[in-house]
Amino acid sequence: DWFWAMFTDAYDWVVEPNVLAMGTYATGSLMSTKPYVCGTPYLKRMGDACKGCSFSPSSTCPISDLYWAFLARHAPLFEGNIRMAMPMRTLAKRSQAKRDADRRVHAKVVEVLGRGDVLTPDDVKGARAEPAAAEPSLAQ
């Protein structure tokens, strides 16, 4: 009963798509609303996740880069999905230089965390600033 009393999303018409479906089908394509990913400004505005973080939300946080890289990598899946129309239009307006930087930051995050190392603000700055010798595969 606490769930029904505490959450606006607890109404019957919301529970199925937002709670049950995303929890049950989170890795498949059977049912979903839209990907719950966001950029740095939204994350900062909606909570205190940025407090005490070593990344600056305005200059070194990789979340926005990862958001745009995710949308770019999965663009074919979102085509025709009306819920994703606005973010996909915004992605299409991003400059090629920014899209390239998004891919480099994604590749750096995957590389560093894949080794079990700690990602640093300098890793993000470096990935944004320098074109990589070989661009990462979109399949990553």
N, C-alpha and C positions, 0 to 999 in steps of 0.2 A: 504493500500500500504506500510506503514511503516514496517509491518511484513515481507513482501517479500523482502524489501530492506535491512533490518537489520540482518536477520538470514540466515545462510548457510542452516539450516534445512528447510527453506521456499520453497525449490524446490518441485514441485508437487509430485514427487516420494517419498519424505521424509515426507511431511506433513501428508499424510493419516496414515501411521503406527505410526509415532512418536508423532503427535499432536492430531489428531482426534481420533485415535483408543485408545491411552492410556487415553485420557480424557474421552472418552465415555465408554470404556470397562475396566476401571481401576480396577474394583472389580470383573470382571467376567473372564471367560476363552475363550471368543469368538475371541479376536484378541489382540496380543501384540508383542513386540519385545523381550525384556528380562527385568527382574526386575532391576530397576534403584536404586540399593542399592550399598553401597561401604564400604570399610574399612577406618580406620583412615588415613593411609598414602595418599590415593587418595583424601580424603576430604581436608586434609591439603594442598596438592600440588595444588589443583584446585581452591582454593579461600582463603578467609580470615576468614572463620567460626571459626577457632581456636583462633583468636586474642581475648584477653580479657576473654576467657573461663576459668573457674576454674579447668577444667580437663587438665592434661598434655597429649598431643597427644602420647607421648612415654611410659607413665606409667599408667595413670588412666582413659583415655578416653574409654568409653564403646562401641563406635561405631563398632570397629572391632569384639568384642565379639558378639554384636548383629547381625552383618553381618553373621558371621559363624553359629550362632545359627539359624538364619532365613533359611540359606541354608540347614542346617541339618534337621530342622523341615519340610521343604517342598521338601526334596530330591525326593520323589516319583513323584512329579509334574514335576520335571526337567529332569527326566530320558528320554533319547531319544531326548532331545532338543539340537541340535548341538550348539546353541548360548551359552548354559550353560555348555558345556563339560569341558572347561578349569577350571572354578571355582569349578565344582564338583570334578574334579580330584585332585585339590588342597585341597579341603575339605577332601577327602579320605586319603590324606597323613598326615593330622593333627593328632597329638598324641591323644590317648584317654584322657589323662590328660587335654590337651587344650580343647578338645570338652566338657569335663565335666565342666571345668571352664566357657566356653561359655554359657552352660546351666544355671549355677549358676548365672552368671551376668545377663542373660536375666530374670531369675526368680526374682532377686533382683530389677531390673529396673521396672518390672511389679508390684511387691509388693509395692515399695516406691511410684511410680507415681500413682498407683491405690488408695493409701491412700490420695493422694493429697499433698504429701510431696515433698521436694526438694531432688533430688539425689545428693550425695556428692562424691568426690573422695574416701573418706574412705569407702563408701558403695561398690564401685567397687573393691577396694583393698581387702576388707573383703570377698567379694563374690568369687574373684579369688583364694584367699589363703585357704579358709576353705571349705572342702567338707560339703555340707548341710546334715542334718540328714535324710531328705527325698528328693530325687531328684524330681524336678518339672515334671509335665506331659508334654509330647511333644505337646499336643493339645493346650497349652497356646499360 
